[in-house]
Amino acid sequence: MSNHPLPDTTSSEVTFPPRVATQDGLDALLAVLIGGLLTAILFGLPALISFLVTHSVILAAATFIIVYLIFLAFSVWSLSASDQGLRLHRLLGGPRLIPWGHITSIREISRAEVILDGWFWPLFPPREFTPCLSSLGHFRIDYDGRHIYYPPRDADQFRQFVAARLNPLPSA
C-alpha cells in the first residue's frame, strides 16, 4: 500500500505561469527602458540613500540586494484557477485567493494600461507584480473594488477557463 495521498478528482485546478519574455522589438525596448527606470527608482534610490548616509559601498549594495529580495518575496510566480477562484502564488502579500464570487470582471488590456496603471502607479505595491518583461497580453482582474494585472503564458487557455467560470452555461 502506498503512503502517497490520492489526487483530488473533484477539483480541477489549472496553473497559469506568467509570460516572462518580450514579444517584439518595441516590447524589448520598453522592457529595457521602463525596467531600467523602475530598477533605479525601486532598488537604486534606497541604495543611494544608504550610501549617502553611511558612505559605504558594501552597505549600499546590501541595501539594493535586500530591497530586491523583498520585491521577489511579494512577486507573483504563478496563478492557479480552480472551482474556488483564482489563487496567486507568492511568498508574501495578498490576496492569495480571490473567490469567483468576488471577481466582477476579467478582461484583456492595452499596453498603455499595463505600463501606466500596472507598473508606474502605484509604485508599491504595483498592480502587476510578476517578473514579466512584456507589456503585451495582460489581463485585468477586477474584484472587491480593486484590480490587479496578470500576464498568463497561455492566454487562450486562461481566457477559456475564465469564461467558463464567469459566464457558465445555463443548466438544462
MARBA-3410 file (N, C-alpha, C, O; in Angstrom, 1 decimal):
172
0.8,-1.2,0.0,0.0,0.0,0.0,0.9,1.2,0.0,1.9,1.3,0.7 ~ 0.5,2.2,-0.8,1.3,3.4,-1.0,1.0,4.4,0.1,-0.2,4.5,0.6 ~ 2.0,5.2,0.5,1.8,6.3,1.5,1.4,7.6,0.9,1.1,8.6,1.6 ~ 1.3,7.7,-0.5,1.0,8.9,-1.1,-0.5,9.1,-1.1,-1.2,8.2,-1.4 ~ -0.9,10.4,-0.9,-2.4,10.6,-0.9,-2.9,10.5,-2.3,-2.2,10.8,-3.3
-4.2,10.2,-2.4,-4.8,10.1,-3.7,-5.1,11.5,-4.2,-5.4,12.4,-3.4 ~ -5.0,11.7,-5.5,-5.3,13.0,-6.1,-6.8,13.4,-5.9,-7.6,12.5,-5.9 ~ -7.1,14.6,-5.7,-8.4,15.1,-5.5,-9.0,15.3,-6.9,-8.7,16.2,-7.6 ~ -9.9,14.3,-7.3,-10.5,14.4,-8.6,-11.8,15.3,-8.7,-12.3,15.5,-9.8 ~ -12.2,15.8,-7.5,-13.4,16.6,-7.5,-13.1,18.1,-7.8,-14.0,18.9,-8.1
-11.8,18.4,-7.8,-11.4,19.8,-8.0,-10.5,19.9,-9.2,-9.5,19.2,-9.2 ~ -10.8,20.7,-10.2,-9.9,20.9,-11.3,-9.2,22.2,-11.1,-9.8,23.2,-11.1 ~ -7.9,22.1,-11.0,-7.1,23.3,-10.8,-6.1,23.4,-12.0,-5.4,22.4,-12.3 ~ -6.0,24.5,-12.6,-5.1,24.7,-13.7,-4.2,25.9,-13.3,-4.6,26.9,-12.8 ~ -2.9,25.6,-13.5,-1.9,26.6,-13.2,-1.5,27.4,-14.4,-1.2,26.8,-15.5
-1.4,28.7,-14.3,-1.0,29.6,-15.4,0.2,30.3,-15.0,0.2,31.3,-14.3 ~ 1.4,29.8,-15.5,2.6,30.6,-15.2,2.6,31.9,-16.0,1.9,32.0,-17.0 ~ 3.3,32.9,-15.5,3.3,34.2,-16.2,4.2,34.1,-17.4,5.2,33.4,-17.5 ~ 3.8,34.9,-18.4,4.7,35.1,-19.6,5.8,36.0,-19.1,5.5,37.0,-18.5 ~ 7.1,35.6,-19.4,8.2,36.4,-19.0,8.9,37.2,-20.1,9.3,38.3,-20.0
9.0,36.5,-21.3,9.7,37.0,-22.4,9.0,38.2,-23.1,7.8,38.3,-23.1 ~ 9.8,39.1,-23.7,9.2,40.1,-24.6,8.6,39.5,-25.8,9.0,38.4,-26.2 ~ 7.7,40.3,-26.5,7.0,39.7,-27.6,7.5,40.3,-29.0,7.4,39.6,-30.0 ~ 8.1,41.5,-29.0,8.6,42.0,-30.3,9.7,43.1,-29.9,10.0,43.3,-28.8 ~ 10.2,43.8,-30.9,11.2,44.8,-30.7,10.8,45.9,-29.9,11.6,46.3,-29.0
9.6,46.5,-30.1,9.1,47.6,-29.3,9.0,47.1,-27.8,9.3,47.9,-26.9 ~ 8.5,45.9,-27.6,8.3,45.3,-26.3,9.6,45.2,-25.6,9.8,45.6,-24.4 ~ 10.7,44.8,-26.3,12.0,44.7,-25.7,12.6,46.0,-25.4,13.2,46.2,-24.3 ~ 12.4,47.0,-26.2,12.9,48.4,-26.0,12.2,48.9,-24.7,12.8,49.5,-23.9 ~ 10.8,48.8,-24.6,10.1,49.2,-23.5,10.5,48.5,-22.2,10.6,49.2,-21.1
10.8,47.3,-22.3,11.3,46.5,-21.1,12.6,47.0,-20.6,12.8,47.2,-19.4 ~ 13.5,47.3,-21.5,14.8,47.8,-21.1,14.7,49.2,-20.5,15.2,49.5,-19.4 ~ 13.9,50.1,-21.2,13.8,51.5,-20.7,13.0,51.6,-19.4,13.5,52.2,-18.4 ~ 11.8,51.0,-19.4,11.0,51.1,-18.2,11.6,50.2,-17.1,11.5,50.6,-15.9 ~ 12.1,49.0,-17.4,12.7,48.2,-16.4,13.9,48.9,-15.8,14.0,48.8,-14.5
14.7,49.6,-16.6,15.8,50.3,-16.0,15.4,51.4,-15.1,16.0,51.6,-14.0 ~ 14.4,52.2,-15.5,13.9,53.3,-14.7,13.3,52.8,-13.4,13.6,53.3,-12.3 ~ 12.5,51.7,-13.5,11.9,51.2,-12.3,12.9,50.6,-11.3,12.8,50.7,-10.1 ~ 13.9,49.9,-11.9,15.0,49.4,-11.1,15.7,50.5,-10.4,16.1,50.4,-9.2 ~ 16.0,51.6,-11.1,16.7,52.7,-10.5,15.9,53.3,-9.3,16.4,53.7,-8.3
14.6,53.5,-9.5,13.7,54.1,-8.5,13.5,53.1,-7.3,13.8,53.5,-6.2 ~ 13.1,51.9,-7.6,12.8,51.0,-6.5,13.9,50.4,-5.7,13.9,50.2,-4.5 ~ 15.0,50.1,-6.4,16.2,49.5,-5.8,17.4,50.4,-5.6,18.1,50.4,-4.6 ~ 17.6,51.2,-6.7,18.7,52.2,-6.7,18.6,53.3,-5.7,19.6,53.7,-5.1 ~ 17.4,53.9,-5.6,17.2,55.0,-4.7,17.5,54.6,-3.3,18.2,55.4,-2.6
16.9,53.5,-2.8,17.3,53.1,-1.4,18.8,52.9,-1.2,19.3,53.2,-0.2 ~ 19.4,52.3,-2.2,20.8,52.0,-2.2,21.6,53.3,-2.1,22.6,53.5,-1.4 ~ 21.2,54.3,-2.9,21.8,55.6,-2.9,21.7,56.3,-1.6,22.7,56.9,-1.1 ~ 20.5,56.3,-1.0,20.3,56.9,0.3,21.2,56.2,1.3,21.8,56.9,2.2 ~ 21.2,54.9,1.3,22.1,54.1,2.2,23.6,54.6,2.0,24.3,54.7,3.0
24.0,54.7,0.8,25.4,55.2,0.6,25.6,56.6,1.1,26.6,56.9,1.7 ~ 24.7,57.5,0.9,24.8,58.9,1.3,24.8,59.0,2.8,25.5,59.9,3.4 ~ 24.1,58.1,3.5,24.1,58.1,5.0,25.3,57.5,5.6,25.9,58.0,6.5 ~ 25.7,56.3,5.0,26.8,55.5,5.6,28.2,55.7,4.9,29.2,55.4,5.5 ~ 28.2,56.2,3.7,29.4,56.3,2.8,30.1,54.9,2.6,31.3,54.8,2.5
29.2,53.9,2.6,29.7,52.5,2.5,29.1,51.9,1.2,27.9,51.8,1.1 ~ 30.0,51.5,0.3,29.5,50.9,-0.9,29.0,49.5,-0.6,28.0,49.0,-1.2 ~ 29.5,48.8,0.4,29.1,47.5,0.8,27.6,47.6,1.3,26.8,46.8,1.0 ~ 27.4,48.6,2.2,26.0,48.7,2.7,25.0,49.1,1.6,23.9,48.8,1.7 ~ 25.5,50.0,0.7,24.6,50.4,-0.4,24.3,49.2,-1.3,23.1,49.0,-1.6
25.3,48.3,-1.6,25.0,47.1,-2.3,24.1,46.2,-1.6,23.2,45.5,-2.1 ~ 24.3,46.0,-0.3,23.4,45.2,0.6,22.0,45.7,0.6,21.1,44.9,0.5 ~ 21.9,47.0,0.6,20.5,47.6,0.6,19.8,47.3,-0.7,18.6,46.9,-0.7 ~ 20.5,47.4,-1.8,20.0,47.1,-3.1,19.5,45.7,-3.2,18.4,45.4,-3.6 ~ 20.3,44.8,-2.7,20.0,43.3,-2.7,18.8,43.0,-1.8,17.9,42.3,-2.1
18.8,43.6,-0.6,17.7,43.4,0.4,16.4,43.9,-0.2,15.4,43.2,-0.1 ~ 16.4,45.1,-0.8,15.1,45.6,-1.4,14.7,44.7,-2.5,13.5,44.5,-2.7 ~ 15.7,44.2,-3.3,15.3,43.3,-4.4,14.7,42.0,-3.9,13.8,41.5,-4.5 ~ 15.3,41.5,-2.8,14.7,40.2,-2.3,13.3,40.5,-1.7,12.5,39.6,-1.8 ~ 13.1,41.6,-1.1,11.7,41.9,-0.7,10.8,42.0,-1.9,9.7,41.5,-1.8
11.2,42.6,-3.0,10.4,42.6,-4.2,10.1,41.2,-4.7,9.0,40.9,-5.0 ~ 11.1,40.3,-4.7,10.9,38.9,-5.1,9.9,38.2,-4.2,9.1,37.4,-4.6 ~ 9.9,38.5,-2.9,9.1,37.8,-1.9,7.6,38.2,-2.2,6.7,37.4,-1.9 ~ 7.3,39.4,-2.7,6.0,39.8,-2.9,5.5,39.6,-4.4,4.4,39.7,-4.7 ~ 6.5,39.1,-5.2,6.1,38.9,-6.6,5.2,37.7,-6.8,5.3,36.7,-6.0
4.4,37.7,-7.8,3.5,36.6,-8.2,4.3,35.7,-9.1,4.7,36.1,-10.2 ~ 4.5,34.4,-8.7,5.2,33.5,-9.5,4.3,32.6,-10.4,4.8,32.1,-11.4 ~ 3.1,32.5,-10.1,2.1,31.8,-10.9,0.7,32.1,-10.4,0.5,32.6,-9.3 ~ -0.3,31.8,-11.2,-1.7,31.9,-10.8,-2.3,30.6,-11.1,-2.2,30.1,-12.2 ~ -3.1,30.1,-10.2,-3.9,28.9,-10.5,-5.4,29.2,-10.4,-5.8,30.0,-9.5
-6.1,28.5,-11.2,-7.6,28.7,-11.2,-8.2,27.4,-10.9,-7.8,26.4,-11.4 ~ -9.2,27.5,-10.0,-9.9,26.3,-9.6,-11.4,26.6,-9.5,-11.8,27.8,-9.8 ~ -12.2,25.7,-9.0,-13.6,26.0,-8.8,-13.8,27.0,-7.7,-14.9,27.6,-7.6 ~ -12.8,27.2,-6.8,-12.9,28.1,-5.7,-12.6,29.5,-6.2,-13.2,30.5,-5.6 ~ -11.7,29.7,-7.1,-11.4,31.1,-7.6,-10.0,31.1,-8.1,-9.4,30.1,-8.6
-9.4,32.2,-8.1,-8.0,32.4,-8.6,-7.1,32.5,-7.4,-7.3,33.3,-6.5 ~ -6.0,31.8,-7.5,-5.0,31.8,-6.4,-3.7,32.3,-6.9,-3.1,31.8,-7.9 ~ -3.2,33.4,-6.2,-1.9,33.9,-6.6,-0.8,33.2,-5.7,-1.0,33.1,-4.5 ~ 0.2,32.8,-6.4,1.3,32.1,-5.7,2.5,33.0,-5.5,3.1,33.4,-6.5 ~ 2.7,33.4,-4.3,3.9,34.2,-3.9,4.2,33.9,-2.4,3.5,33.3,-1.7
5.4,34.4,-2.0,5.8,34.1,-0.7,5.1,35.0,0.3,4.6,34.5,1.4 ~ 4.9,36.3,0.0,4.3,37.2,1.0,3.3,38.1,0.2,3.4,38.3,-1.0 ~ 2.3,38.6,0.9,1.4,39.5,0.3,0.0,38.9,0.0,-0.1,37.7,-0.1 ~ -0.9,39.7,-0.3,-2.2,39.2,-0.6,-2.8,39.9,-1.8,-2.2,40.9,-2.3 ~ -3.9,39.5,-2.3,-4.7,38.4,-1.8,-4.1,37.1,-2.3,-3.5,37.1,-3.4
-4.2,36.0,-1.6,-3.7,34.7,-2.0,-4.8,34.0,-2.8,-4.5,33.4,-3.9 ~ -6.1,34.1,-2.4,-7.2,33.5,-3.1,-8.2,34.6,-3.4,-8.7,35.3,-2.4 ~ -8.7,34.7,-4.6,-9.7,35.6,-5.0,-10.9,34.7,-5.4,-10.9,34.2,-6.5 ~ -11.9,34.6,-4.5,-13.1,33.7,-4.9,-13.8,34.2,-6.1,-13.9,35.4,-6.3 ~ -14.4,33.3,-6.9,-15.1,33.7,-8.1,-16.2,34.7,-7.8,-16.5,35.6,-8.6
-16.9,34.6,-6.6,-17.9,35.4,-6.3,-17.5,36.9,-6.0,-18.3,37.8,-6.0 ~ -16.2,37.1,-5.8,-15.7,38.4,-5.5,-15.2,39.1,-6.8,-15.0,40.3,-6.9 ~ -15.0,38.3,-7.9,-14.5,38.8,-9.1,-15.6,39.4,-10.0,-16.6,38.7,-10.2 ~ -15.5,40.7,-10.4,-16.5,41.3,-11.1,-16.2,41.2,-12.6,-17.2,41.2,-13.4 ~ -15.0,41.2,-13.0,-14.6,41.1,-14.4,-13.2,40.7,-14.6,-12.3,41.0,-13.8
-12.9,40.1,-15.7,-11.5,39.8,-16.2,-11.5,40.1,-17.7,-12.3,39.6,-18.4 ~ -10.6,41.0,-18.0,-10.5,41.4,-19.5,-9.1,41.7,-19.9,-8.3,42.0,-19.0 ~ -8.8,41.5,-21.2,-7.5,41.8,-21.7,-7.4,43.4,-21.8,-8.4,44.1,-22.0 ~ -6.2,43.8,-21.6,-6.0,45.3,-21.5,-4.9,45.7,-22.5,-4.1,44.9,-23.0 ~ -4.8,47.0,-22.7,-3.8,47.5,-23.6,-2.4,47.7,-23.0,-2.3,47.6,-21.8
-1.4,47.8,-23.9,0.0,48.0,-23.4,0.0,49.3,-22.6,0.7,49.3,-21.5 ~ -0.7,50.3,-23.0,-0.6,51.6,-22.2,-1.1,51.4,-20.8,-0.6,52.0,-19.9 ~ -2.2,50.7,-20.6,-2.8,50.5,-19.3,-1.8,49.7,-18.4,-1.7,50.0,-17.2 ~ -1.2,48.7,-19.0,-0.2,47.9,-18.2,0.9,48.8,-17.7,1.3,48.8,-16.5 ~ 1.5,49.6,-18.6,2.6,50.5,-18.3,2.2,51.5,-17.3,2.9,51.7,-16.2
1.1,52.3,-17.5,0.7,53.4,-16.6,0.1,52.9,-15.3,0.5,53.4,-14.2 ~ -0.9,52.0,-15.4,-1.6,51.6,-14.2,-1.1,50.3,-13.5,-1.3,50.1,-12.3 ~ -0.3,49.5,-14.3,0.2,48.3,-13.7,1.6,48.5,-13.2,1.9,47.9,-12.1 ~ 2.5,49.2,-13.9,3.9,49.3,-13.5,4.2,50.6,-12.8,5.0,50.6,-11.8 ~ 3.6,51.7,-13.2,4.0,53.0,-12.7,3.2,53.5,-11.5,3.7,54.1,-10.6
1.9,53.2,-11.5,1.1,53.7,-10.4,0.2,52.7,-9.8,-0.6,52.2,-10.6 ~ 0.2,52.4,-8.6,1.2,52.9,-7.6,2.5,52.1,-7.8,2.5,51.0,-8.3 ~ 3.6,52.7,-7.4,4.9,52.1,-7.5,5.0,50.9,-6.5,5.5,49.8,-6.9 ~ 4.5,51.0,-5.3,4.5,49.9,-4.4,3.2,49.9,-3.6,2.9,50.9,-3.0 ~ 2.5,48.8,-3.5,2.7,47.7,-4.3,2.1,47.9,-5.7,1.0,48.4,-5.9
2.9,47.5,-6.7,2.4,47.6,-8.1,1.2,46.7,-8.3,1.0,45.7,-7.6 ~ 0.4,47.0,-9.3,-0.8,46.1,-9.6,-0.4,45.0,-10.5,-1.1,44.0,-10.5 ~ 0.7,45.1,-11.2,1.2,44.0,-12.0,2.6,43.6,-11.3,3.6,44.3,-11.5 ~ 2.6,42.5,-10.7,3.7,42.1,-9.8,4.3,40.8,-10.2,4.5,39.9,-9.3 ~ 4.6,40.6,-11.5,5.2,39.4,-11.9,6.6,39.7,-12.5,6.9,40.9,-12.7
7.4,38.7,-12.8,8.7,39.0,-13.4,8.6,39.2,-14.9,9.6,38.9,-15.6 ~ 7.4,39.6,-15.4,7.2,39.7,-16.8,7.9,40.9,-17.4,7.9,42.0,-16.8 ~ 8.6,40.7,-18.6,9.3,41.8,-19.3,8.5,42.3,-20.5,9.0,43.0,-21.3 ~ 7.2,41.9,-20.5,6.4,42.3,-21.7,5.2,43.1,-21.2,4.7,42.9,-20.1 ~ 4.9,44.1,-22.1,3.7,44.9,-21.8,2.5,44.4,-22.6,1.5,45.1,-22.6
2.6,43.3,-23.2,1.5,42.7,-24.0,0.9,41.5,-23.4,1.6,40.8,-22.6 ~ -0.4,41.2,-23.7,-1.0,40.0,-23.2,-1.4,40.0,-21.7,-1.5,38.9,-21.2 ~ -1.6,41.1,-21.1,-2.0,41.2,-19.7,-3.6,41.2,-19.6,-4.3,41.7,-20.5 ~ -4.0,40.6,-18.5,-5.5,40.6,-18.2,-5.7,41.4,-16.9,-4.9,41.4,-16.0 ~ -6.7,42.2,-16.9,-7.1,43.0,-15.7,-8.1,42.1,-14.9,-9.1,41.7,-15.5
-7.9,41.9,-13.6,-8.8,41.1,-12.8,-9.4,42.1,-11.8,-8.7,42.6,-10.9 ~ -10.7,42.4,-11.9,-11.4,43.3,-11.0,-12.1,42.5,-9.9,-12.8,41.5,-10.2 ~ -11.9,42.9,-8.7,-12.5,42.2,-7.5,-12.6,43.1,-6.3,-11.6,43.9,-6.1 ~ -13.6,43.1,-5.6,-13.8,43.8,-4.4,-13.4,45.3,-4.5,-12.8,45.8,-3.6 ~ -13.7,45.9,-5.6,-13.4,47.3,-5.8,-11.9,47.6,-6.1,-11.5,48.8,-6.1
-11.2,46.6,-6.3,-9.7,46.7,-6.6,-9.4,46.0,-7.9,-10.3,45.4,-8.5 ~ -8.2,46.1,-8.4,-7.8,45.3,-9.5,-6.3,45.1,-9.5,-5.5,45.8,-9.0 ~ -6.0,44.0,-10.2,-4.6,43.6,-10.4,-4.4,43.2,-11.9,-5.4,43.0,-12.6 ~ -3.2,43.0,-12.3,-2.9,42.6,-13.7,-2.1,41.3,-13.7,-1.3,41.1,-12.8 ~ -2.4,40.4,-14.7,-1.6,39.2,-14.7,-1.4,38.8,-16.2,-2.4,38.9,-17.0
-0.2,38.4,-16.6,0.1,38.0,-18.0,0.3,36.5,-18.2,1.4,36.0,-18.1 ~ -0.8,35.8,-18.3,-0.6,34.3,-18.4,0.2,33.9,-19.7,0.0,34.5,-20.8 ~ 1.0,32.9,-19.6,1.8,32.5,-20.7,0.9,32.0,-21.8,1.1,32.2,-23.0 ~ -0.1,31.2,-21.4,-1.1,30.7,-22.4,-2.4,31.5,-22.3,-3.3,31.1,-21.5 ~ -2.5,32.6,-23.0,-3.6,33.5,-22.9,-4.9,32.8,-23.3,-6.0,33.1,-22.7
-4.8,32.0,-24.4,-6.1,31.3,-24.9,-6.7,30.4,-23.8,-7.9,30.4,-23.6 ~ -5.8,29.6,-23.2,-6.3,28.7,-22.2,-6.9,29.4,-21.0,-7.9,29.1,-20.5 ~ -6.2,30.5,-20.6,-6.7,31.3,-19.5,-8.0,31.9,-19.8,-9.0,31.9,-19.0 ~ -8.1,32.5,-21.0,-9.4,33.1,-21.5,-10.5,32.1,-21.4,-11.6,32.4,-21.0 ~ -10.3,30.9,-21.9,-11.3,29.8,-22.0,-11.7,29.4,-20.6,-12.9,29.3,-20.3
-10.8,29.2,-19.7,-11.1,28.8,-18.3,-11.9,29.8,-17.6,-12.9,29.5,-16.9 ~ -11.5,31.1,-17.7,-12.1,32.2,-17.0,-13.6,32.4,-17.6,-14.5,32.6,-16.8 ~ -13.7,32.3,-18.9,-15.0,32.5,-19.5,-16.0,31.4,-19.0,-17.2,31.7,-18.8 ~ -15.5,30.2,-18.8,-16.4,29.1,-18.3,-16.8,29.4,-16.9,-17.9,29.0,-16.5 ~ -16.0,30.0,-16.1,-16.3,30.3,-14.7,-17.2,31.5,-14.5,-18.1,31.6,-13.7
-16.9,32.6,-15.3,-17.6,33.8,-15.1,-18.9,33.9,-15.8,-19.8,34.6,-15.5 ~ -19.0,33.1,-16.9,-20.2,33.0,-17.8,-20.6,31.6,-17.9,-20.6,31.1,-19.1 ~ -21.0,30.9,-16.9,-21.4,29.5,-17.0,-22.6,29.3,-17.9,-23.5,30.2,-18.0 ~ -22.7,28.2,-18.6,-23.8,27.9,-19.5,-25.0,27.6,-18.6,-24.9,27.0,-17.5 ~ -26.2,28.0,-19.0,-27.4,27.8,-18.2,-27.6,26.3,-18.1,-27.5,25.6,-19.1
-28.1,25.8,-17.0,-28.3,24.4,-16.8,-29.6,24.0,-17.5,-30.6,24.8,-17.5 ~ -29.7,22.8,-18.1,-30.8,22.4,-18.9,-31.9,21.9,-18.0,-33.0,21.5,-18.5
END
